[in-house]
Amino acid sequence: MKIKDWDINLKIRLAGEFSFNVILWAFFPFLSIFFAESFGKGLTGALLMLSQILSVIANLSGGYCADRFGRKRMMVVAASGQAIGYGIFALGSSPLLPVPIVAFAGFSLASISGAFYYPASQAMVADVVPEKHRAGVFAIFYTAANIAVVIGPLIGSAFFLGYPFAVLLAASVFCAGLALLLNSRTRETLPADIADRTREKNGEPWHRFLTDQLRDYRVIASDRVFLLFIIAGVLLSQTFMQLDLLFPVFLKETVPLTTLFSYGDWIWQLSGEKLFGLIVSENGLLVALFTVVVTRWMLGFRDRYVFIGGALFYGIGIAMFGQMSTFWGFSAAIVVFTLAELMSAGPQQAFVSRLAPDHMRAQYFAASSLRFTLGRTIAPLSIPLASLIGFEWTFWLLAGVAVLSAVLYHLMFNRYDRQI
């Protein structure tokens, strides 16, 4: 399905979210360094976990709200919340009022708002795209996001650590612009039959919102295939979440200076922080170039082998990363790491859309996002863990977790094959 044939909603989202993601990735990979310098590694890990616990709650509520109040409305509200959150983050990082706890509060609000955004966003794709084209459309969105990952960290390595206020203020302005664009140019895609059931509930007391939500998610939790999918995804996220958590701290502390290229008397050297920006950009470039190609390649394999293979490649990639000390070694590890990422992106989203009943589509996508929100809640533990047992053992432990997730995917597909 070509982009010119897409629904106008998807075209607007693709352009708007790409623009914002460039700004987001100018600072997001450096947040663990930024907060560790203000609070220390131990407290930073605890605060990031608290922020993500709130995001888990918001994510589940966002899926319910998107199914009840509409995709468009929730996306506009969430983008507005991100604009406010990044504005507060900018204020707390400004030269006039450098208050780290205010900056963290702003970051938490933006994270919570983002957790509200994505269930509605993903459900909108499933609303307007036929099932046979969904993996390809999800892959294009993933590619666009990762083109931003190429550009953003290069900007951030040059500007964010020195001028955080300007970068965060730009993020706030872009989110506000995205909210206005979504409000004025997109249409609601919530299926009519679901909207009719919503109108029937308008006169119900407020507490029914909570009880209905708990009932619906209890139904989702009873889907054993989906539950195994979530648990395996949470475990696997402990590897790829480290790209912006443990990796930057590891490079900063273990690579004071590395030679990228030398010719005669001319030597190009990078600090660990600058090297990290380059590594993240390499990851983004590889994803941008090869997401669609690898997604189409993966369509030739059964989902079982794609999911299990992706998990094992993640384990290999993170184990390699912990053993490297040069730019070329880290680059080789990131190639393996990125292959795992590309194997998983489109097929996993398409798998969720196949499992989800139409009337609970956004809630299934919200619950599936627990792989990331709950995973990100646990992932910051790697930072204080590295202080206790060292970086090398931490990387080996994370590789073992990836292998465990592969085992769970195997069990999941055994159960799934019995159901179909």
Sequence and secondary structure as in RCSB ss.txt:
>XXXX:A:sequence
MKIKDWDINLKIRLAGEFSFNVILWAFFPFLSIFFAESFGKGLTGALLMLSQILSVIANLSGGYCADRFGRKRMM
VVAASGQAIGYGIFALGSSPLLPVPIVAFAGFSLASISGAFYYPASQAMVADVVPEKHRAGVFAIFYTAANIAVV
IGPLIGSAFFLGYPFAVLLAASVFCAGLALLLNSRTRETLPADIADRTREKNGEPWHRFLTDQLRDYRVIASDRV
FLLFIIAGVLLSQTFMQLDLLFPVFLKETVPLTTLFSYGDWIWQLSGEKLFGLIVSENGLLVALFTVVVTRWMLG
FRDRYVFIGGALFYGIGIAMFGQMSTFWGFSAAIVVFTLAELMSAGPQQAFVSRLAPDHMRAQYFAASSLRFTLG
RTIAPLSIPLASLIGFEWTFWLLAGVAVLSAVLYHLMFNRYDRQI
>XXXX:A:secstr
  GGGS HHHHHHHHHHHHHHHHHHHHGGGHHHHHHHHH HHHHHHHHHHHHHHHHHHHHHHHHHHHHH HHHHH
HHHHHHHHHHHHHHHHHTSSS   HHHHHHHHHHHHHHHHHHHHHHHHHHHHHS HHHHHHHHHHHHHHHHHHHH
HHHHHHHHHTTT HHHHHHHHHHHHHHHHHHHHHH      HHHHHHHHHTTTS THHHHHHHHHHHHHHHT HH
HHHHHHHHHHHHHHHGGGGTHHHHHHHHH S EEEEEETTEEEEE HHHHHHHHHHHHHHHHHHHHHHHHHHHTT
S HHHHHHHHHHHHHHHHHHHTT  SHHHHHHHHHHHHHHHHHHHHHHHHHHHHHS GGGHHHHHHHHTHHHHHH
HHHGGGHHHHHHHH HHHHHHHHHHHHHHHHHHHHHHHHHHHHH 
